[in-house]
Amino acid sequence: MMTLESIYYIGQTLAVLAILVSLLFLTFQTMQNTRAVRASSLQEVLDGCRDRNFLPGFTTPDVLNIFARGL
């Protein structure tokens, strides 16, 4: 038969496990968010470079095709 003390210890163990699982989940979510923010930032930088450097003077299909093959 289980005593109140053993039920208490089981409850505490389950609470600690739940906290650890939630911390692992938060770590995973933070890593995914960091990757998404970095990718978005890089895309913004590349879009800015493209808009500043290539759109005004290099709008002919031949030049853009050469540039695309270079990437």
VMD Tcl script that draws the C-alpha trace (Angstrom):
set ca {
  {0.00 0.00 0.00}
  {1.28 3.46 -0.87}
  {1.71 5.99 1.85}
  {1.05 9.69 1.49}
  {4.78 10.27 1.49}
  {5.37 7.95 -1.48}
  {2.49 9.58 -3.38}
  {4.08 12.95 -2.64}
  {7.46 11.79 -4.01}
  {5.83 10.39 -7.14}
  {4.04 13.70 -7.67}
  {7.26 15.64 -7.22}
  {9.07 13.38 -9.68}
  {6.33 13.84 -12.27}
  {6.44 17.61 -11.76}
  {10.21 17.69 -12.33}
  {9.83 15.59 -15.48}
  {7.13 17.93 -16.78}
  {9.38 20.94 -16.17}
  {12.28 19.27 -17.98}
  {10.09 18.39 -20.97}
  {8.79 21.96 -21.19}
  {12.35 23.34 -20.99}
  {13.44 21.05 -23.82}
  {10.45 22.16 -25.87}
  {11.27 25.83 -25.26}
  {14.89 25.22 -26.24}
  {13.79 23.59 -29.49}
  {11.37 26.43 -30.26}
  {14.04 29.06 -29.55}
  {16.49 27.35 -31.89}
  {13.88 27.21 -34.66}
  {13.00 30.87 -34.13}
  {16.67 31.88 -34.23}
  {17.13 30.06 -37.56}
  {14.05 31.72 -39.01}
  {15.16 35.20 -37.90}
  {18.65 34.68 -39.33}
  {17.26 33.48 -42.65}
  {14.88 36.43 -42.80}
  {17.68 38.88 -42.00}
  {19.91 37.40 -44.68}
  {17.09 37.59 -47.20}
  {16.52 41.26 -46.36}
  {20.23 42.01 -46.85}
  {20.31 40.19 -50.17}
  {17.13 41.89 -51.34}
  {18.60 45.28 -50.43}
  {21.81 44.56 -52.34}
  {19.84 43.37 -55.34}
  {17.55 46.39 -55.34}
  {20.42 48.84 -54.96}
  {22.91 47.31 -57.35}
  {21.18 45.30 -60.03}
  {17.71 46.57 -60.69}
  {18.57 50.07 -61.95}
  {21.15 49.08 -64.56}
  {20.86 45.36 -65.13}
  {17.31 44.71 -66.17}
  {18.02 43.05 -69.48}
  {17.26 39.32 -69.52}
  {20.72 38.39 -70.78}
  {22.55 40.09 -67.93}
  {20.14 38.73 -65.31}
  {20.55 35.23 -66.73}
  {24.35 35.47 -66.48}
  {24.03 36.71 -62.92}
  {21.62 33.91 -61.99}
  {24.01 31.28 -63.33}
  {26.78 32.81 -61.23}
  {24.80 32.32 -58.03}
}
mol new
graphics top color blue
foreach p $ca { graphics top sphere $p radius 0.5 }
foreach p [lrange $ca 0 end-1] q [lrange $ca 1 end] { graphics top cylinder $p $q radius 0.2 }
display resetview
